[in-house]
Every structure is written in structure tokens, then in C-alpha cells.
Amino acid sequence: MSLRWQIMGLTVLVVVVTALVSVGVGYYATQSRLGVFVDQIGDDEATRLARNLSREYTDSGGWQTVDRALSEAGYISGGVQERERHAEGVEESSDTFHQDRIRVVIVGADGRVVEDNLSDLPPGAAAPDMGGHRGTVLDLTTNLPVGYVYVDVNQELLATESNRFLSALLYIILIGGILTIGVAVLLAVWLSKRITAPVTALTEATQAISQGDTTSLPVTSSDELGQMSAAFNRMTSALETQRELRRRLINDVSHELNTPLTVIQLEARGLRDGFQTAESASDHIIQEVDRLRGLVTDLDWLAETDYGELRLTLETSSVYELLSAEAERWQPQAQAQGVELLLEAAADLPDMSFDRARMSQALGNVLGNAVHASEAGGHITLRAALESDPASGTRQVQALAISVIDDGIGIHAADLPHVFDRFYRTDQSRSRRAGGTGLGLAITRAIVEAHVGTIGVASDGPGQGTVVTIRLPSDGLSTMDSATRTATIAADEL
């Protein structure tokens, strides 16, 4: 059964059950309260009729005029006063207690029947046990009881008035319930369609994506369904981006693998055929093997970050020594490129707690990109300084900022948001000379964020150089003891 029919069925079932329960509870609760109300009316009517009979008995000195009292109360017809009212043209009051024949029995003090308005018991007969509502008839001159009047002996009032009212009430409730169920069915149809339409569209879009097509869902509301469609669209966009990056990765990696393998093969053949000296061939082969090893290392890093966890071994070390070592390590490559590499950092920078090997790799990735992106005669500056928060009005240190500044090829504005994405390479860096697979900055960001730091890149555009800034929080300055911790980085953020 489809989701739409399930929603419709459950909605209608809930409404039907609710309506039936409401009808049952309402009916029986009303019946119970109405019975109490009718009993109260019966008691009041028996008391009222007993007072009238008491006056008649006292005035007549006996039961001779009992019919008149019953006639005035509307329990029998043909009484004297009733005949007089008809003769005078006076209409009968519409406020008569009851228009139906309700049984009223008057029993004397000796236990014998005086009057039965329905003639079920003859006058003078011994009265059986009576039901209904009883009122005491008094002789007002002596204030002694002379008999009793039983009203609604056969419970006609409850059987007619209450049942008639309850029948009308039940009819109204049933009509209302049917109308409610009809409205519920229409509502269920609309609601099920509204709920299942995005789900159906999501299913179709998912099937399209599985077949390699890219599609998006319309976002028509801000509720959970709209949020689901928006989340799906974001996922689709991310999948398409990753799909494109994967295609570029395949092309880049195949190119990166094919070129050094071709060089190694040519050098080996030249050495075999005597066209190359052993020294020259070995230098070229070693260089290409190093290039392959770097590619494999980057791919190993990618596999590690995909597990979502980077392990850091933190120890308090000198920031200046770290920067000096990195500048010295990259100086030969900068000189070979014809680029001047400068270090601008104070020797008295406070010590920090960090993983030296990881931070060396992070800085090495940034410096390597700067060297490859710079032309001969260019300049690269490795700068470090303490930053404070001007808004606080104090000189309290907030972070250590490490910047790598170059005047190389720069980055286009459209590429800036993606430079830390895995496998992403700008058009300028896709040349063989620039090299790389687009993993260096993604790995660098993972390392920096594992140190609870941030990394950003800025460029005024192609040919305007690039500034990459790493900021490490102040709580790592001088105060953190040597420790080992695990920093978890979500793989989908790398």
C-alpha cells in the first residue's frame, strides 16, 4: 500500500474512532445527566401536585374533587375547570407539564387506591408497591397525612421526554459525525497529496541521480518538507561538485602518474641503449620517483582524513624554531625557482603547544604552493605575529597569526571559496609546472582545525599574489603542557 493511502486511511480511521468515541461518551453522559434532571423534575412535580391535592382535600373535606386537581395539572381530561375553560373559549395553556398520558396514582392513608388516571387500578383496590415520584397529601386543617400521590409510576416521563431528547441529540451528533468524516476524508486527500508529493519527487530525483542525471526539487514551503527539499538540493549540489572534482582528480592523477612513469621508462631505455649516462638517468629517475612518492603520500593523507580522525601529539615547542626550520627547508627550492624567501618573525615569540610534524607539513604545503606559484624574481614572506583584540580595549593576546605572502600568479575571485576543497585546483595551477593534485590545502586545513585554529586565503585576483593566514588560539601560547590528544575532524568538512 502506498504512503498516500496509508496517510488517508490512518487520518480517516482516527477521525472515525474519535467521532464514535465522542458520540458514545456524549450520548451516555447526556443520558446520565438527563436522568438526574428528569428525576428532579419528577420530584418537584410530585411535590407540587401533592400541595394541590392537599388544598382540594381540605377544601372539599375528602377525595371528592381529586379529578379537578389532576385535570388542572393536565393528567386527565374532562375535569370541571377544564370544561369551564373550553366553554368560555379559553385556550389550554401550552405550559402544561406534559402532553402525553403519564400515570398518576393517588393512594389513601389506608393503602387503598383513590384514583388511577389510566384506570389500571380500580378505586378501593389495595395499592401494590408503586414506583415513580411520591408526594405526601396533607389535611391542612390538622396537618396530618391523608394519602400519597405517585407521579410517573410507569416512568413515562423518562421514556418519552428523555428518550425523545436523546434521539434528537443522537441524530444531530450522527449528522455532525458524518459531516466531520466527510471533511476528514477531503482533508486526508489534500494532506496526503501534500506530504507524498515531495516524497515522490524526492524518489524520482534520487533515481535520476543514481542514473547520473542532476536534478533539484522545488522548495515551496519552509516546513519540514521544504527543509527536506532544500537539504536534498544542497546534497545534489555537493554530489555534483564532488563528481566534477572526482573527474578532475582522475584526470590529474592519471596525468601525474603517466608523466613520471614515461620519464622513468625513457631514462631506463636510454640507459640500456647507451644514450644516457648512469648518473644522468639515475638523477632523473630519482626525481620522478620522488614525485610519485609525494602523490602517494597525499593520497594516504586523504584516506586518513576520510576516517574522520587526525591524531595529534602535542608538545610545547618554539614557534620561531618551527618557522626558521621551514624557511631553511624551502630555501633551496625557492632559490632554484629564482624566488626570494624571507622570514619575518621575532625570536622571542612565546612557545606553543602543537604537533610539530603536522604543523611542519601544513606550513610546507602552503610554502610549496607559494614557491610553485611565484615567477623568477618574485618574493615570498613567512611572517608571524601576535594578534590582540582592539575592541576589548586591552592588549591581551587573542591568537598567533602565521602568514605566507607571495606576489605570484594569484587566485581568481571565483576560485577563492573552493581552494580548500579536496582535489580542487585553479585553472592557473593545472599546468604541469605548478603540479599538485589539489590535496595540499585540504590537508593543511585539517591540521590547523585539529589544533582548534583557522586558516584563510586572500587574493586580489590573477597576477596580484596570495596571502594565506593561519591563526592559532591564544590558549595554546606558553600555557599548555605536553600532552597527546585526539582531534576529530568531520570528513565531510575536509
C-alpha positions in Angstrom: 0.0 0.0 0.0 1.3 3.4 -0.9 2.2 6.0 1.6 -0.6 8.3 0.4 -3.2 5.6 1.0 -1.7 4.9 4.4 -1.9 8.5 5.4 -5.5 8.8 4.1 -6.6 5.6 5.8 -5.0 6.5 9.2 -6.4 10.0 9.1 -9.9 8.8 8.3 -9.6 6.0 10.9 -8.5 8.4 13.6 -11.4 10.8 12.8 -14.0 7.9 12.7 -12.8 6.5 16.0 -12.7 9.9 17.6 -16.2 10.6 16.3 -17.6 7.3 17.6 -16.0 7.8 21.0 -17.3 11.3 21.1 -20.8 10.1 20.2 -20.8 7.3 22.7 -19.4 9.4 25.5 -21.6 12.4 24.7 -24.7 10.2 24.5 -24.2 8.2 27.7 -23.0 11.3 29.6 -26.1 13.2 28.5 -28.4 10.3 29.3 -27.0 10.1 32.8 -27.3 13.8 33.4 -30.7 13.9 31.8 -31.9 11.1 34.1 -30.9 13.1 37.1 -32.6 16.2 35.7 -35.8 14.2 35.0 -35.8 12.7 38.5 -35.5 16.2 39.9 -38.4 17.4 37.7 -40.5 14.3 38.8 -39.8 15.0 42.5 -40.8 18.7 42.0 -43.9 17.7 40.1 -45.0 15.2 42.8 -44.4 17.9 45.5 -46.4 20.4 43.5 -49.3 18.0 42.8 -49.4 16.9 46.4 -49.8 20.6 47.5 -52.7 21.0 45.1 -54.3 17.8 46.2 -53.9 18.8 49.8 -55.8 22.0 49.2 -58.5 20.2 47.3 -58.8 17.6 50.1 -59.0 20.3 52.8 -61.5 22.4 50.8 -63.8 19.5 50.0 -63.3 17.6 53.2 -62.4 14.4 51.2 -61.3 13.0 47.9 -64.5 14.1 46.0 -62.7 16.8 43.9 -59.5 14.9 43.2 -60.2 14.8 39.5 -60.2 18.6 39.3 -56.7 18.8 40.7 -55.5 16.1 38.3 -57.2 17.8 35.4 -55.7 21.2 36.2 -52.3 19.5 36.3 -53.0 18.1 32.8 -53.1 14.4 33.8 -56.7 13.7 32.9 -59.2 15.4 30.7 -62.8 16.3 31.3 -62.4 18.0 34.6 -64.8 20.6 35.7 -62.5 23.5 35.3 -61.3 22.2 32.0 -64.8 22.1 30.7 -65.5 25.6 32.0 -62.4 26.9 30.2 -63.5 25.2 26.9 -67.0 26.7 27.4 -65.5 30.1 27.9 -63.3 29.8 24.8 -60.1 29.9 26.8 -57.3 28.0 25.1 -55.5 25.4 27.1 -52.1 26.6 28.3 -49.2 25.4 26.3 -47.2 25.2 29.5 -48.9 22.0 30.7 -46.3 19.8 32.3 -46.8 17.0 29.9 -49.0 16.4 26.9 -48.6 12.6 27.0 -50.5 10.3 29.3 -48.3 9.9 32.4 -49.6 7.6 35.0 -50.6 9.2 38.3 -51.9 7.1 41.2 -53.4 8.5 44.4 -53.4 6.2 47.4 -55.2 6.9 50.7 -53.7 6.6 54.1 -55.3 3.2 54.4 -53.3 1.9 51.4 -56.2 1.7 49.0 -56.3 3.3 45.6 -58.2 6.6 45.4 -57.6 7.4 41.8 -55.6 6.0 38.9 -55.7 8.4 35.9 -55.1 5.5 33.5 -57.6 3.2 35.3 -55.2 0.4 35.6 -56.2 0.1 39.3 -59.8 0.4 40.3 -60.7 2.8 43.2 -60.7 1.0 46.5 -58.2 -1.7 45.4 -55.3 -2.4 47.6 -52.3 -0.5 46.2 -49.2 -2.5 45.3 -45.7 -1.2 45.6 -45.5 2.0 43.5 -42.6 3.3 41.6 -42.2 6.9 40.4 -42.0 10.0 42.5 -44.1 10.2 45.7 -45.6 13.3 47.3 -47.5 13.3 50.6 -51.1 14.7 50.7 -51.9 16.5 53.9 -55.1 17.6 55.6 -54.2 21.3 56.0 -56.6 21.7 59.0 -54.9 19.0 61.0 -51.6 18.9 59.1 -51.7 15.1 59.1 -51.1 12.9 56.0 -54.2 11.5 54.4 -52.6 9.8 51.5 -49.9 9.8 48.9 -49.7 10.7 45.2 -47.3 8.8 42.9 -46.3 10.6 39.7 -44.8 8.9 36.7 -45.5 5.4 38.0 -44.5 3.7 34.8 -41.7 6.2 34.1 -43.4 7.5 31.0 -41.7 10.9 31.5 -38.2 9.3 31.3 -39.3 7.0 28.5 -40.8 9.8 26.4 -39.2 13.1 27.2 -35.7 11.9 27.8 -35.7 9.3 25.0 -37.1 11.8 22.6 -34.4 14.4 23.5 -31.7 11.7 23.4 -32.9 10.5 20.0 -32.8 14.0 18.6 -29.4 14.6 20.2 -28.1 11.3 18.7 -29.5 12.2 15.3 -27.7 15.6 15.4 -24.5 14.0 16.6 -24.6 11.4 13.9 -25.2 14.1 11.2 -22.3 16.1 12.6 -20.1 13.0 12.7 -20.9 12.1 9.1 -20.1 15.7 8.0 -16.9 15.6 10.1 -15.9 12.3 8.4 -16.6 13.8 5.0 -14.4 16.8 5.8 -11.8 14.5 7.2 -11.7 12.5 4.0 -11.2 15.6 2.0 -8.6 16.9 4.4 -6.8 13.5 4.3 -6.8 13.6 0.5 -5.2 17.1 0.5 -2.8 16.3 3.3 -1.7 13.0 1.9 -1.1 14.6 -1.5 0.9 17.5 0.1 3.0 15.1 2.1 3.6 12.5 -0.6 4.2 14.8 -3.5 7.7 15.9 -2.2 8.5 12.3 -1.2 7.5 11.1 -4.7 9.6 13.9 -6.3 12.4 13.0 -4.0 12.2 9.4 -5.0 12.2 10.3 -8.7 15.1 12.7 -8.2 17.1 10.1 -6.3 16.5 7.6 -9.1 17.7 10.2 -11.6 20.8 10.9 -9.6 21.5 7.1 -9.5 21.5 7.2 -13.3 23.9 10.0 -13.4 21.5 12.9 -14.0 21.4 16.0 -11.9 18.1 17.4 -10.8 16.7 19.6 -8.0 13.5 19.8 -6.1 11.2 22.9 -5.9 11.1 24.4 -2.4 7.6 25.6 -1.9 7.4 25.9 1.9 9.6 26.5 5.0 8.3 23.5 7.0 10.0 20.1 7.4 9.1 19.1 3.8 10.5 22.3 2.4 13.6 21.8 4.6 13.9 18.2 3.2 13.8 19.5 -0.4 16.3 22.3 0.4 18.6 19.7 2.1 18.3 17.4 -0.9 19.2 20.3 -3.3 22.3 21.0 -1.2 23.2 17.4 -1.3 22.7 17.3 -5.1 24.9 20.3 -5.5 27.6 18.8 -3.2 27.4 15.5 -5.1 27.7 17.2 -8.5 30.7 19.2 -7.1 32.3 16.0 -5.8 31.5 14.3 -9.1 33.3 17.0 -11.0 36.2 17.0 -8.6 36.5 13.3 -8.9 36.6 13.6 -12.7 39.3 16.2 -12.4 41.1 14.0 -9.8 41.1 11.1 -12.2 42.5 13.2 -15.0 45.1 14.8 -12.7 46.2 11.6 -11.0 46.4 9.8 -14.4 48.5 12.7 -15.7 50.7 12.8 -12.6 51.2 9.0 -12.8 51.7 8.8 -16.5 54.3 11.6 -16.9 56.9 10.3 -14.3 56.4 6.8 -15.5 57.0 7.8 -19.0 60.1 9.7 -18.0 61.4 6.7 -16.0 60.7 4.4 -18.9 62.6 6.7 -21.3 65.5 7.1 -19.0 65.7 3.4 -18.4 65.7 2.7 -22.2 68.3 5.4 -22.8 70.5 3.9 -20.1 70.0 0.4 -21.6 70.7 1.6 -25.2 73.7 3.7 -24.1 72.1 7.0 -24.9 72.2 8.2 -21.3 74.9 8.1 -18.6 74.1 6.2 -15.4 74.5 9.4 -13.4 72.1 11.5 -15.5 69.5 8.7 -15.8 69.5 8.0 -12.1 69.1 11.7 -11.2 66.0 11.9 -13.5 64.6 8.6 -12.2 65.1 9.6 -8.6 63.4 12.9 -9.3 60.3 11.3 -10.8 60.2 8.6 -8.1 60.1 11.5 -5.5 57.2 13.0 -7.4 55.3 9.7 -7.3 56.0 9.3 -3.6 54.6 12.8 -3.0 51.5 11.9 -4.8 51.1 8.6 -2.9 51.7 10.4 0.4 48.9 12.9 -0.4 46.5 10.1 -1.3 47.4 8.3 2.0 46.6 11.5 3.8 43.3 11.7 2.0 42.5 8.1 3.1 43.3 9.0 6.7 41.1 12.1 6.8 38.2 10.2 5.3 38.2 8.2 8.5 37.2 11.5 10.2 40.1 11.5 12.7 43.5 13.1 13.0 45.8 12.2 15.8 47.9 15.0 17.2 50.9 14.6 19.6 51.0 18.0 21.3 54.2 19.3 22.9 55.3 22.7 23.8 57.8 23.9 21.2 59.3 27.2 20.0 57.3 28.9 17.2 60.4 30.7 16.0 62.3 27.5 15.6 59.5 25.9 13.7 59.3 28.9 11.3 63.1 29.0 10.9 63.3 25.3 10.1 60.6 25.6 7.4 62.2 28.7 5.8 65.5 26.9 5.7 63.9 23.7 4.3 62.3 25.6 1.4 65.1 28.0 0.7 66.8 25.7 -1.8 63.7 25.3 -3.9 62.9 29.0 -3.7 66.4 29.8 -4.9 66.2 27.2 -7.7 62.9 29.0 -8.7 64.7 32.4 -8.6 62.4 33.5 -5.7 63.5 35.3 -2.6 62.1 33.7 0.6 62.2 35.9 3.7 61.3 35.2 7.4 59.8 38.0 9.4 59.3 36.7 13.0 60.6 37.8 16.4 62.9 35.4 18.1 61.1 36.0 21.4 57.7 34.6 20.2 56.2 32.6 23.0 56.2 28.8 22.9 53.1 27.0 21.8 51.7 23.5 22.3 51.3 21.9 18.9 52.2 18.8 16.9 55.4 19.8 15.3 55.4 17.2 12.5 51.8 18.1 11.5 52.4 21.8 11.6 55.6 21.4 9.6 53.6 19.6 6.9 50.8 22.2 7.0 53.3 25.1 6.6 55.2 23.1 4.0 52.1 22.7 1.8 51.5 26.4 1.9 55.1 27.4 1.2 55.3 24.8 -1.6 52.3 26.3 -3.3 53.8 29.8 -2.9 57.1 28.7 -4.4 55.4 27.0 -7.4 53.0 29.9 -7.9 55.8 32.6 -8.0 57.8 33.7 -11.0 61.5 34.2 -11.1 62.4 37.4 -9.3 59.4 37.1 -7.0 59.2 37.4 -3.2 57.7 35.1 -0.5 57.5 36.3 3.1 56.9 33.9 6.0 55.6 36.2 8.8 54.4 35.5 12.3 53.0 38.0 14.9 50.8 38.0 17.9 47.3 39.5 17.5 45.2 41.3 20.1 41.5 42.3 20.0 41.2 46.1 19.5 37.6 46.0 20.6 38.4 44.8 24.1 40.5 47.9 24.9 43.3 45.7 26.2 46.5 44.3 24.8 45.5 40.7 25.7 46.8 38.3 23.1 44.0 36.6 21.1 45.9 34.5 18.6 49.1 33.8 16.8 48.9 34.7 13.1 51.3 33.0 10.7 51.1 34.3 7.1 52.6 33.2 3.9 52.6 36.2 1.4 53.7 35.9 -2.2 53.5 38.1 -5.3 52.8 35.2 -7.7 50.0 34.2 -10.1 47.2 35.0 -7.6 43.8 33.4 -7.4 40.6 34.4 -9.2 37.7 35.5 -7.0 35.5 32.6 -8.2 38.1 30.1 -7.0 38.7 31.5 -3.5 35.7 29.7 -1.9 37.0 26.4 -3.2 40.7 26.4 -2.6 40.4 24.2 0.5 38.2 21.6 -1.3 39.8 18.3 -1.9 41.1 17.8 -5.5 40.3 21.4 -6.4 42.9 23.2 -8.5 42.6 26.6 -10.1 43.0 27.0 -13.8 46.3 28.7 -13.2 47.6 25.7 -11.1 46.6 23.0 -13.5 49.7 23.4 -15.6 52.5 20.8 -15.3 54.8 23.3 -13.9 52.5 24.2 -11.0 51.8 20.5 -10.4 49.9 19.1 -7.4 46.7 17.3 -7.1 44.7 19.8 -5.1 45.1 18.0 -1.8 47.7 20.1 -0.1 45.4 22.9 1.2 42.7 20.5 2.2 45.2 18.6 4.4 46.6 21.9 5.8 43.1 23.0 6.8 42.5 19.6 8.5 45.7 20.0 10.5 45.0 23.6 11.5 41.4 22.9 12.6 42.7 19.9 14.6 44.7 22.5 16.5 41.5 24.5 17.0 42.8 27.1 14.6 41.6 28.7 11.4 43.0 29.2 8.0 42.1 31.7 5.4 43.3 32.8 1.9 43.1 36.2 0.2 44.0 37.4 -3.2 43.2 40.5 -5.3 43.0 38.4 -8.4 45.2 36.8 -11.1 48.7 38.2 -11.0 48.2 40.0 -7.7 49.7 37.4 -5.4 48.2 35.5 -2.5 48.1 35.7 1.3 47.4 32.5 3.3 47.0 33.2 7.1 46.9 30.5 9.8 45.6 31.6 13.2 46.1 29.5 16.3 44.2 30.4 19.5 45.9 32.1 22.5 45.2 29.3 24.9 47.9 27.3 23.2 50.6 30.0 23.9 53.1 29.1 26.6 50.4 27.7 28.9 49.6 24.2 27.6 51.6 21.3 29.0 52.9 18.5 26.8 50.0 16.1 26.0 48.6 13.8 23.5 45.0 14.2 22.3 42.8 13.1 19.5 41.1 15.8 17.4 38.2 14.7 15.4 37.5 16.5 12.1 34.4 15.7 10.2 35.4 14.0 7.0 32.7 15.9 5.0 34.3 19.2 6.1 37.7 18.3 4.6 
